[in-house]
Amino acid sequence: MSMFYAFYDIFYLLVLLAIGFSMWASARVNSTFRTYSQQRTRNGMTGYDAAREVLDANGLHDVRIERTAGNLTDHFDPRTNVIRLSDSVYGSASTAAVGVAAHEAGHAIQYAKGYAPLKIRNAIIPLTNIGSRLSTPLILMGLLFSGLGQFAITLAYVGVACFALSVVFQLVTLPTEFDASRRAVAAIEGCGLLSSEEVGSTKKVLSAAAMTYVAALAVAITQFLRLLNMVQRNDR
């Protein structure tokens, strides 16, 4: 029994380690972005300019670029075919801003080309949202009433399955983000937007950003394993 509880505690440790990794990744991306936000592009290219150049080079003249409030709130909205760049990226003539803007343009290219992981991610967003809202109540109800019979435990397992949708979402997000960064760097180099030294700086920013998605997946997986183990412990 003591070995079982030791094993059970491992899941809490893994979750804590994953959360620590996530906090480190978040701090690192913010630090890296701040550093290279101070590195001005030699040709004066801004985030907006970079996104527009990358889009136009790929024939996506109909994709609009808008400014949005906040810091690192940049995203591509496929519903409206709009790239929204944050205040720290839109008009900033820095290597960091160019990298982030080109990355969002990479998402627009993925959408236009029907990139499979992006299509899967967009398709499961509604299910993921529903699952994230239902998972905790179902697990809590199942565990609370586990002494009343197998139905309650089944309810808890359904809750765990709902949470698993978040793991799937993070799993398909990872290749989507890495591919968008790859497309961004290729476009920056192909269009000659930055010098080779400046491209190296954008790669560091994009690499730091990618680690946040790796961390998010690690948190989701370890949390899923902890919840599954918790339900299985009550099903004995």
C-alpha positions as CSV (number, residue, x, y, z in Angstrom):
1,M,0.0,0.0,0.0
2,S,2.8,2.4,0.9
3,M,4.3,1.8,-2.6
4,F,1.0,2.7,-4.2
5,Y,0.8,6.0,-2.3
6,A,4.4,6.7,-3.2
7,F,3.5,6.1,-6.9
8,Y,0.4,8.3,-6.4
9,D,2.5,11.1,-5.1
10,I,4.7,10.9,-8.2
11,F,1.8,12.3,-10.2
12,Y,1.6,15.4,-8.0
13,L,5.3,15.8,-8.4
14,L,5.1,15.5,-12.2
15,V,2.4,18.1,-12.3
16,L,4.4,20.5,-10.1
17,L,7.4,20.0,-12.3
18,A,5.4,20.6,-15.5
19,I,3.9,23.8,-14.0
20,G,7.4,25.0,-13.0
21,F,8.6,24.3,-16.6
22,S,5.6,26.3,-17.9
23,M,6.4,29.2,-15.6
24,W,10.0,29.1,-16.8
25,A,9.0,29.0,-20.4
26,S,6.6,31.9,-20.0
27,A,9.3,34.0,-18.3
28,R,11.8,33.1,-20.9
29,V,9.7,34.1,-23.9
30,N,8.9,37.4,-22.2
31,S,12.6,38.0,-21.5
32,T,13.7,37.0,-25.0
33,F,11.0,39.2,-26.6
34,R,12.0,42.2,-24.5
35,T,15.7,41.7,-25.3
36,Y,15.2,41.6,-29.1
37,S,12.5,44.2,-29.0
38,Q,15.4,46.5,-28.4
39,Q,17.2,45.3,-31.5
40,R,16.1,47.6,-34.4
41,T,15.8,46.2,-37.9
42,R,18.4,47.8,-40.1
43,N,15.9,48.4,-42.9
44,G,13.3,49.9,-40.6
45,M,10.9,47.0,-41.2
46,T,8.0,46.8,-38.7
47,G,5.9,43.9,-37.6
48,Y,3.1,45.1,-39.9
49,D,5.5,45.4,-42.9
50,A,6.8,41.9,-42.3
51,A,3.4,40.3,-42.1
52,R,2.2,42.1,-45.2
53,E,5.3,41.1,-47.2
54,V,5.0,37.4,-46.2
55,L,1.3,37.4,-47.0
56,D,1.7,39.1,-50.3
57,A,4.6,36.8,-51.3
58,N,2.2,33.8,-50.8
59,G,-0.7,35.4,-52.7
60,L,-2.7,36.1,-49.6
61,H,-3.6,39.7,-50.5
62,D,-7.1,39.4,-49.0
63,V,-5.8,38.7,-45.5
64,R,-6.1,41.9,-43.4
65,I,-3.8,43.0,-40.7
66,E,-5.2,44.9,-37.7
67,R,-3.8,46.3,-34.5
68,T,-5.0,44.8,-31.1
69,A,-4.4,45.9,-27.6
70,G,-2.1,44.1,-25.2
71,N,1.4,42.5,-25.2
72,L,2.0,39.3,-27.2
73,T,-1.7,39.0,-27.9
74,D,-0.9,38.4,-31.6
75,H,-3.0,35.8,-33.4
76,F,-4.6,34.9,-36.7
77,D,-8.4,34.6,-36.8
78,P,-9.4,32.3,-39.6
79,R,-13.1,33.2,-39.2
80,T,-12.5,36.7,-40.3
81,N,-9.3,36.1,-42.2
82,V,-7.5,38.7,-40.1
83,I,-4.1,38.8,-38.5
84,R,-4.2,40.9,-35.3
85,L,-0.9,42.2,-34.1
86,S,-0.3,43.6,-30.6
87,D,0.8,47.1,-29.8
88,S,4.3,45.8,-29.1
89,V,4.5,44.2,-32.6
90,Y,2.4,46.1,-35.1
91,G,4.4,49.3,-35.4
92,S,7.6,48.1,-33.8
93,A,10.7,48.0,-36.1
94,S,12.5,45.3,-34.1
95,T,13.7,41.8,-35.0
96,A,11.4,40.4,-32.3
97,A,8.3,42.1,-33.9
98,V,9.2,40.9,-37.3
99,G,9.5,37.3,-36.1
100,V,6.2,37.3,-34.2
101,A,4.4,39.0,-37.1
102,A,5.8,36.5,-39.7
103,H,4.8,33.7,-37.4
104,E,1.2,34.8,-37.5
105,A,1.4,35.1,-41.3
106,G,2.6,31.5,-41.2
107,H,-0.7,30.5,-39.6
108,A,-2.5,32.3,-42.4
109,I,-0.5,30.4,-45.0
110,Q,-1.3,27.1,-43.1
111,Y,-5.0,28.0,-43.3
112,A,-4.9,28.8,-47.0
113,K,-3.1,25.6,-47.8
114,G,-5.3,23.4,-45.6
115,Y,-2.6,22.4,-43.2
116,A,-4.0,19.2,-41.5
117,P,-3.0,19.8,-37.9
118,L,-4.5,23.3,-38.0
119,K,-7.7,22.0,-39.5
120,I,-7.9,19.4,-36.7
121,R,-7.2,22.0,-34.0
122,N,-9.9,24.4,-35.3
123,A,-12.3,21.5,-35.6
124,I,-11.9,20.3,-32.0
125,I,-12.0,23.8,-30.4
126,P,-15.8,23.6,-29.7
127,L,-15.4,20.1,-28.2
128,T,-12.4,21.1,-26.2
129,N,-14.2,24.1,-24.7
130,I,-17.2,21.9,-23.7
131,G,-14.9,19.2,-22.3
132,S,-12.9,21.7,-20.2
133,R,-16.1,23.0,-18.7
134,L,-17.5,19.5,-17.9
135,S,-14.4,17.6,-16.8
136,T,-14.0,19.0,-13.3
137,P,-17.7,18.9,-12.3
138,L,-18.1,15.3,-13.6
139,I,-14.9,14.1,-11.9
140,L,-15.9,15.7,-8.6
141,M,-19.4,14.3,-8.7
142,G,-18.1,10.9,-9.6
143,L,-15.6,10.8,-6.8
144,L,-18.0,12.4,-4.3
145,F,-20.7,9.7,-4.9
146,S,-18.3,6.8,-5.7
147,G,-19.6,4.9,-2.7
148,L,-23.0,4.7,-4.3
149,G,-22.1,2.4,-7.1
150,Q,-20.3,2.0,-10.5
151,F,-22.4,4.7,-12.2
152,A,-20.6,7.4,-10.2
153,I,-17.2,6.1,-11.1
154,T,-18.2,5.9,-14.7
155,L,-19.2,9.5,-14.5
156,A,-15.7,10.3,-13.2
157,Y,-14.1,8.4,-16.1
158,V,-16.3,10.5,-18.5
159,G,-14.9,13.6,-16.8
160,V,-11.4,12.3,-17.4
161,A,-12.2,11.6,-21.0
162,C,-13.5,15.2,-21.3
163,F,-10.2,16.5,-20.0
164,A,-8.3,14.3,-22.4
165,L,-9.7,16.6,-25.2
166,S,-7.4,19.3,-23.8
167,V,-4.5,17.0,-24.2
168,V,-5.4,16.2,-27.8
169,F,-5.8,20.0,-28.5
170,Q,-2.3,20.7,-27.1
171,L,-0.9,17.8,-29.0
172,V,-2.1,19.1,-32.4
173,T,-1.2,22.7,-31.4
174,L,2.5,21.7,-31.1
175,P,3.2,20.9,-34.7
176,T,1.0,23.8,-35.8
177,E,3.1,26.3,-33.9
178,F,6.4,24.8,-34.9
179,D,5.4,24.7,-38.6
180,A,4.2,28.3,-38.5
181,S,7.6,29.3,-37.1
182,R,9.4,27.3,-39.8
183,R,7.3,29.0,-42.5
184,A,8.1,32.4,-40.9
185,V,11.8,31.9,-40.9
186,A,11.7,30.6,-44.5
187,A,9.6,33.6,-45.6
188,I,11.9,36.1,-43.9
189,E,15.0,34.6,-45.5
190,G,13.3,34.0,-48.9
191,C,12.0,37.6,-49.1
192,G,15.2,39.0,-47.8
193,L,13.4,40.9,-45.0
194,L,16.3,40.7,-42.6
195,S,20.0,40.1,-42.6
196,S,21.4,36.7,-41.6
197,E,22.4,38.1,-38.1
198,E,18.9,39.5,-37.6
199,V,17.3,36.2,-38.7
200,G,19.2,34.5,-35.9
201,S,17.6,36.9,-33.4
202,T,14.1,36.1,-34.7
203,K,14.8,32.4,-34.4
204,K,15.7,32.9,-30.7
205,V,12.4,34.6,-30.2
206,L,10.4,32.0,-32.0
207,S,12.2,29.2,-30.3
208,A,11.4,30.7,-26.9
209,A,7.8,31.0,-27.8
210,A,7.7,27.4,-29.0
211,M,8.8,26.2,-25.6
212,T,5.6,27.6,-24.0
213,Y,3.6,25.2,-26.2
214,V,5.8,22.3,-25.2
215,A,5.3,23.3,-21.5
216,A,1.5,23.5,-22.0
217,L,1.4,20.0,-23.4
218,A,3.5,18.7,-20.5
219,V,1.1,20.3,-18.0
220,A,-1.9,18.8,-19.8
221,I,-0.4,15.3,-20.0
222,T,0.7,15.2,-16.3
223,Q,-2.6,16.6,-15.2
224,F,-4.5,14.0,-17.2
225,L,-2.4,11.2,-15.7
226,R,-3.0,12.5,-12.2
227,L,-6.8,12.7,-12.7
228,L,-6.9,9.3,-14.2
229,N,-4.9,7.8,-11.4
230,M,-7.2,9.5,-8.9
231,V,-10.3,8.0,-10.4
232,Q,-8.7,4.6,-10.7
233,R,-7.7,4.7,-7.0
234,N,-11.4,5.2,-6.1
235,D,-12.4,2.4,-8.5
236,R,-10.6,-0.3,-6.4
